[in-house]
């Protein structure tokens, strides 16, 4: 599905990502872990085309996307939920959801409805369709942001710290929804996450340090040493 090879990214002359190799298989959930400032968000932004690498390649379903702009990557099947969620506060929940249709290959026809699957994953949104996005709690906004990304029918869902600043009960709801997305739709997920219980829901992990991948493996074999080195505050 997604293959990142020998990726090197700079901010000016500061070398941020160093020879990064990473892959996400179809229908797999992969978690990227590491302390703040090691390059996790930079990697996701580079995958989305928001940053340009100096060296390396990124392929999606076997096709190189390294020279494609962000909107083309979205239409090829990458749904992205950045840190901060970036829902539009002055649009209603329904209007925010329908914006996700822009990422579909066919664009919008004006006749689309919100699939029931969205409300099955995030029931709270069905009760708030006419509410302004800015009036939602942080957890509700995060659910809206993920749902909006799903409206584009992605092959790969990229989530940057989806539980940041969210109360524990909502974390469990989001965690459950993301796992259901993988299991019921076959969509692949790549996420950055610090919440250990959520990390363990993934199939595979990569740990970053100083801009490089320094450990990887099955989350079922995630050792206490790795947890303390890359997840402990």
C-alpha positions in Angstrom: 0.0 0.0 0.0 2.4 2.7 1.2 6.2 2.4 0.9 8.6 5.1 2.1 12.2 4.6 1.0 15.4 6.4 2.0 13.5 9.6 2.8 15.6 12.7 3.7 14.0 16.0 4.6 15.5 19.3 5.6 14.3 22.5 7.0 16.8 24.9 5.5 20.1 23.2 6.2 18.7 21.4 9.3 18.5 17.6 8.5 15.2 16.5 10.0 14.4 13.1 8.5 17.3 10.8 7.9 17.1 7.8 5.6 13.6 6.8 6.7 12.2 3.5 5.4 8.7 2.6 6.3 5.8 0.5 4.9 2.1 0.0 5.5 0.5 -3.1 4.0 -3.1 -3.2 2.7 -5.5 -3.5 5.6 -2.8 -2.9 8.2 -2.7 -0.5 11.1 0.8 0.9 11.7 1.8 3.2 14.6 4.7 5.6 14.6 6.0 6.4 18.1 8.7 8.6 19.5 9.2 11.6 21.8 8.3 15.1 20.7 10.5 16.7 18.1 11.9 13.5 16.5 10.3 14.1 13.1 7.0 12.2 13.2 4.8 15.0 12.1 7.4 16.0 9.5 7.2 12.4 8.1 3.4 12.6 7.8 3.5 16.0 6.1 6.1 14.7 3.6 3.9 11.7 2.8 1.0 14.2 2.2 3.2 16.4 -0.1 3.2 19.3 2.3 7.0 19.1 2.6 9.4 18.2 -0.2 12.2 15.7 0.5 15.7 16.3 -0.7 16.1 12.5 -1.3 14.0 9.4 -1.3 10.8 8.1 -2.7 7.2 7.5 -1.6 4.9 5.0 -3.4 1.2 4.4 -3.0 -0.1 1.1 -4.4 3.1 0.7 -6.4 3.0 4.2 -8.0 5.4 6.9 -7.0 3.7 10.0 -5.6 6.9 12.0 -4.8 6.2 14.6 -7.4 2.5 14.8 -7.0 0.8 17.8 -5.1 -1.2 17.3 -2.0 -4.6 17.4 -3.7 -3.6 14.7 -6.1 -2.4 12.5 -3.3 -5.7 12.9 -1.6 -7.6 11.9 -4.8 -5.3 8.9 -5.1 -6.6 7.7 -1.8 -4.8 9.2 1.2 -7.0 10.7 3.9 -5.2 13.0 6.3 -6.2 14.2 9.8 -3.5 16.6 11.0 -2.7 17.6 14.6 -5.2 20.2 15.7 -7.9 18.5 13.5 -8.5 21.6 11.3 -12.2 21.3 11.1 -13.9 24.5 9.9 -15.5 26.1 13.0 -18.1 28.3 11.1 -19.5 25.4 9.0 -21.9 22.9 10.4 -21.0 19.3 11.1 -22.8 18.2 8.0 -21.1 20.9 5.9 -17.7 19.8 7.3 -18.5 16.2 6.4 -19.5 17.0 2.8 -16.2 18.9 2.3 -14.6 15.5 2.5 -16.1 14.6 -0.8 -13.6 16.9 -2.5 -11.0 14.2 -2.0 -12.9 11.7 -4.1 -11.6 11.0 -7.6 -14.9 12.1 -9.0 -15.2 15.2 -6.8 -18.6 16.3 -5.8 -21.9 16.1 -7.7 -24.0 17.9 -5.1 -26.3 14.9 -4.6 -24.2 12.9 -2.2 -25.5 11.9 1.2 -23.5 11.0 4.3 -23.2 7.2 4.4 -24.7 5.4 7.4 -21.3 3.8 8.0 -20.1 7.2 9.2 -22.8 7.4 11.9 -22.2 3.7 12.8 -18.6 4.6 13.6 -19.3 8.0 15.2 -23.0 8.0 16.4 -22.6 11.4 18.2 -22.2 13.1 14.8 -25.7 12.1 13.7 -27.2 14.1 16.5 -25.1 17.2 15.7 -25.4 17.7 12.0 -26.7 21.2 12.3 -24.3 22.3 15.0 -21.4 24.5 14.2 -18.0 22.7 14.1 -16.5 25.2 16.5 -19.1 24.4 19.1 -18.1 20.8 19.4 -15.8 19.5 22.2 -12.2 18.5 21.3 -13.2 14.8 21.2 -16.2 15.5 19.0 -14.1 17.6 16.6 -11.6 14.7 16.4 -14.4 12.3 15.5 -15.6 14.8 12.9 -12.2 15.2 11.4 -11.7 11.4 11.0 -15.2 11.1 9.6 -14.6 13.9 7.1 -11.4 12.1 5.9 -13.4 8.9 5.5 -15.9 10.7 3.2 -13.2 10.8 0.6 -13.1 7.0 0.5 -9.4 6.7 1.1 -7.2 3.6 0.8 -4.9 4.9 3.5 -5.9 7.0 6.5 -3.1 9.1 8.1 -3.7 10.3 11.6 -1.4 12.7 13.6 -1.9 12.2 17.3 -5.7 11.6 17.2 -6.0 11.4 21.0 -4.0 14.5 21.9 -5.9 16.7 24.5 -8.9 14.4 24.6 -10.6 13.0 27.6 -10.0 9.3 28.3 -13.6 8.1 27.6 -13.5 9.6 24.1 -10.0 8.2 23.5 -11.5 4.7 23.9 -14.3 5.6 21.4 -11.9 6.9 18.8 -9.5 3.9 19.3 -12.4 1.5 18.8 -13.6 3.3 15.7 -10.2 3.3 14.1 -9.8 -0.4 14.7 -13.2 -1.0 13.2 -12.3 1.0 10.2 -9.3 -1.3 9.5 -11.3 -4.5 10.2 -14.5 -3.6 8.4 -13.3 -1.6 5.4 -9.8 -2.9 4.7 -8.5 0.7 4.8 -4.9 0.9 5.9 -4.0 3.3 8.8 -0.8 5.1 9.6 -0.9 7.0 12.9 1.3 8.9 15.3 0.2 8.2 18.8 1.5 8.4 22.4 -1.3 6.6 24.2 0.0 3.1 24.9 -3.4 1.4 24.8 -4.0 2.8 21.4 -0.5 2.0 20.2 -1.2 -1.7 21.1 -4.2 -1.7 18.8 -1.9 -1.4 15.8 -0.4 -4.4 14.0 3.0 -2.9 13.6 5.1 -0.1 15.1 8.0 2.1 14.0 10.0 4.1 16.6 11.7 7.3 15.7 14.7 9.0 17.3 16.6 12.0 15.9 14.8 11.9 12.6 15.4 8.2 11.9 13.7 4.8 12.4 15.6 3.1 15.2 13.2 0.2 16.1 10.2 -1.6 14.5 8.2 -4.7 14.9 4.9 -6.3 15.9 3.0 -4.4 18.6 2.3 -7.7 20.2 6.0 -7.9 21.0 6.4 -4.3 22.1 8.9 -4.5 25.0 8.9 -2.4 28.1 12.3 -1.1 27.1 10.9 0.3 23.9 7.9 1.8 25.7 10.2 3.6 28.2 12.5 4.8 25.5 9.9 6.1 23.1 6.6 6.6 24.9 7.5 7.6 28.5 7.3 11.3 29.3 
